[in-house]
Amino acid sequence: MWLRYLLRRTASGIMLILAISSLASGIQKAKATPQEDLIDYYYKYFMYSLPEDFYPNGLTREELLKMVPKATRKTGLISHNEIWEGVILITGDLHVSKEATLMIKPGTIIFIAANSDDQHSGMLLDIDPVNPHEFFGKDYEFSHIRIRIDGTLMCIGTPDNPIIITSNSTKPTLWDWEDILIRNGTIQYTIIEYGWGIGVESSSVIISHCVIRKMLQQGIKMGFGDSPKGISPIIMYNLIYDIGHGPVQAEDSSPFIAHNIFIQRKTRSHELYEYLSKGENCGLYVKGASIIEHNLIMSGHTAGWKRGLLAAGGIGTAISIKGNATIRYNTIIDSDCAFELGGGSPKINYNNVYNISDFLMWVHAVLEEPGKPAEKAIYNKPIIDVSSNWWGTMNIDEAYQKIKIEDKALKVNLDPIAKYKIPEAHPDWKEFQ
């Protein structure tokens, strides 16, 4: 019920509550109102009707920024337990040491100083050949804030009193601050926006019931570079949209991803939409044995879909998989490519997949990334089972025509094909009311 509270006391919020009340009555009358109609109803609501920028209790961004002058300033090392409440302004890189716990109370508003870092710490950066548009100078890290949690973070709001983590800029961008790296803890009922992303570094992390939006790279990332591998954090009941590289990217990790709503390009800003259509923007990327279930995924259509890369799927791809992921009971809609496969033995069943412009599935034989040697995609079985999915058609031959397989030794089995939308293939709508 958290979005109901989040949007209350605004004109758009009142309209939302009325719409949700109507939908809730529709759910109660499931026998009279087919669930597949509710899937489309919710899809249209979250894609088109939900305000692009919203804050709790009817706050506008202008009203929010008026709170900055009274904020308590924080920077540097936190080596003992702290409790934050009220209004906070982080002015430089923040490090919570292993022995410390940072607890953030419901309703706390945390501003991060945009394009600034009074600690002046970081590393020199090189241009990423895949994403040169994301290079803002070698010394970017010295002027952008990183929040590192080596101890424990308890950032837990409530449905009617969420936490806000945002930039202090009047004209925020996707790169106003660097990232949050969390080793242990929970982020719940929190709005997070205008930074590079959230890095998860252990299986003990839970991120749920959050709005994560307008981030330069990943909404949530794990396993890349020197980060710990083989972790399995929990990511549930989140609304994540307008993210540069995709809502969740997991390298050599197996997060549990369930009951989320992911929208790659929700924005109505032409400039932001074009920016989000560059580089390796995709939906989910998982290299591991994740369980991905009951999500609504909209990766978006682009002017020109491109094949995926080693580190992520192509623009307009909903899910890019390399490994033994289990993908079930999701609805994937409005994308250029539903699935990109890069090896392993994924299980893909009981999903709704429709309004896909180019490929239902692209099965790669070789994975390539600029500046690195090509990597052969290794599959555990010669036949990939993707049966019992709804592909937007009852004609199995029509579905096969939209599958591209690079290696002739591999086969994809669609049979049996679902004849209708699978009614259980969606998030728990009640959690978003």
HELIX and SHEET records of a PDB file:
HELIX    1   1 TRP A    2  LEU A    6  1                                   5    
HELIX    2   2 ALA A   11  GLN A   28  1                                  18    
HELIX    3   3 GLN A   35  LYS A   44  1                                  10    
HELIX    4   4 TYR A   45  SER A   49  3                                   5    
HELIX    5   5 PRO A   56  GLY A   58  5                                   3    
HELIX    6   6 ARG A   61  LEU A   65  1                                   5    
HELIX    7   7 VAL A   68  LYS A   70  5                                   3    
HELIX    8   8 PRO A  132  GLU A  134  5                                   3    
HELIX    9   9 TYR A  140  SER A  143  5                                   4    
HELIX   10  10 HIS A  270  LEU A  276  1                                   7    
HELIX   11  11 ILE A  396  TYR A  400  1                                   5    
HELIX   12  12 TRP A  429  PHE A  432  5                                   4    
SHEET    1   A17 THR A  72  ILE A  78  0                                        
SHEET    2   A17 VAL A  87  VAL A  96  1                                        
SHEET    3   A17 ILE A 109  ILE A 112  1                                        
SHEET    4   A17 ILE A 163  SER A 167  1                                        
SHEET    5   A17 THR A 190  GLU A 193  1                                        
SHEET    6   A17 VAL A 211  MET A 215  1                                        
SHEET    7   A17 LEU A 239  ILE A 243  1                                        
SHEET    8   A17 ILE A 261  ILE A 263  1                                        
SHEET    9   A17 LEU A 296  GLY A 300  1                                        
SHEET   10   A17 THR A 331  LEU A 341  1                                        
SHEET   11   A17 THR A 317  ILE A 321  1                                        
SHEET   12   A17 LEU A 284  LYS A 287  1                                        
SHEET   13   A17 GLY A 246  GLU A 251  1                                        
SHEET   14   A17 GLN A 218  MET A 222  1                                        
SHEET   15   A17 GLY A 195  VAL A 200  1                                        
SHEET   16   A17 TRP A 177  ILE A 182  1                                        
SHEET   17   A17 ARG A 146  ILE A 149  1                                        
SHEET    1   B12 THR A  72  ILE A  78  0                                        
SHEET    2   B12 VAL A  87  VAL A  96  1                                        
SHEET    3   B12 ILE A 109  ILE A 112  1                                        
SHEET    4   B12 ILE A 163  SER A 167  1                                        
SHEET    5   B12 THR A 190  GLU A 193  1                                        
SHEET    6   B12 VAL A 211  MET A 215  1                                        
SHEET    7   B12 LEU A 239  ILE A 243  1                                        
SHEET    8   B12 ILE A 261  ILE A 263  1                                        
SHEET    9   B12 LEU A 296  GLY A 300  1                                        
SHEET   10   B12 THR A 331  LEU A 341  1                                        
SHEET   11   B12 ASN A 352  VAL A 363  1                                        
SHEET   12   B12 ILE A 403  ILE A 405  1                                        
SHEET    1   C10 GLU A  82  TRP A  84  0                                        
SHEET    2   C10 THR A 101  ILE A 104  1                                        
SHEET    3   C10 THR A 152  ILE A 156  1                                        
SHEET    4   C10 GLY A 185  GLN A 188  1                                        
SHEET    5   C10 ILE A 206  SER A 208  1                                        
SHEET    6   C10 ILE A 234  MET A 236  1                                        
SHEET    7   C10 PHE A 256  ALA A 258  1                                        
SHEET    8   C10 ILE A 291  GLU A 293  1                                        
SHEET    9   C10 THR A 326  ARG A 328  1                                        
SHEET   10   C10 LYS A 347  ASN A 349  1                                        
SHEET    1   D 2 VAL A 366  LEU A 367  0                                        
SHEET    2   D 2 GLU A 375  LYS A 376 -1                                        
SHEET    1   E 2 ILE A 383  ASP A 385  0                                        
SHEET    2   E 2 LYS A 411  ASN A 413  1                                        
END                                                                             
